[in-house]
Amino acid sequence: MNLLSDLLEEFLDKQRQLGRSPIHLRVSGYQVRAFLHWLGEHRGCSKAEELRSGDLDAWVHAQQQRLSLRGRPLQPASINKQIESVRGFLKWLTSAGRLSESIADLLADVAQPRLLPKSVLNHRQVRAILGDCDTGSLEGARDQAMLEMLYSTGVRAAELLGLNMGDIDLGNATALVMGNGSKQRMVPVGRTAGRVLESYLKGVRPLLMRDAAEPAVWLNRSGRRVSYAMFRRRFVVQARRFEFPFAITPHTFRRSCATELIRGGASLWHVKELLGHENLDTLQHYVRLTIADLKKTHARCHPRERDGR
């Protein structure tokens, strides 16, 4: 019997053998299981041969009607992440001969409005958060080093938390991070972040360490790798001390890093490589964000603008 729940476990095993990251497998598995649960509850579908394109349309429509925990409609980007996971599973079902037709191609992304990202901090605001860390405590000093690394390198929170000691090269001021799809990339570590990181590695991490064999760079009070849940919780508490008009998350530092680099004249190609994006299209919203800066520069520098003064 081609029970979809059993086939999902087979799919995840195949993905694991291909070297997909544990984080990707966990997220993908969670999202596809939610899809299968919805199919069984609302469409009475539990087997691969029962699956029809109409089921996919109904599921996407249902996601668009769902509300978040805050009572707001799900963002198109969130829905598309679910669609991406489900589409990957359906494509595997077809390639494995469990589906006679490729209905995955009928599962299209929902349209995303081209809005400017709201949660972007300027350099002054980032400096305020960094300067507010309680560096008199071990965890506060660790948090400061983590935030400095986020802002300096633009890495994702999961990439930061996944760093091992062997990934850090203080001499060359670089870090080797594991990105999406188990793709590694080398990122530069700025002077300030490097100095704070070195202080943490030499003066703080040894005091948190319980097991000399633990490879993780960032340790909690038990000497184990810092979890995302704990890091995000401490980050949010830190950011709430400031009255920003939008929610601040670890990803805010990634956006802020990219924005400041582009404002400073960095090549889009270099920013793409730093962030680990597949193509330049992903940076379009950062470029739109800096149009205000471009307008100011244009008004100040263009000769026809000066003519009117």
Secondary structure, DSSP 8 states (H G I E B T S, - for coil): --BHHHHHHHHHHHHHHTT--HHHHHHHHHHHHHHHHHIIIII---BGGG--HHHHHHHHHHHHH-B-TTS-B--HHHHHHHHHHHHHHHHHHHHTTS-SS-GGGG-----------S----HHHHHHHHHTS-TTSHHHHHHHHHHHHHHHH---HHHHHT-BGGGEETTTTEEEEE-GGG-EEEEE--HHHHHHHHHHHHHTHHHH-S-TT--BSSB-TTSSB--HHHHHHHHHHHHTTS--SS---HHHHHHHHHHHHHHTT--HHHHHHHHT-SSGGGGHHHHHHTHHHHHHHHHHH-HHHHHT-
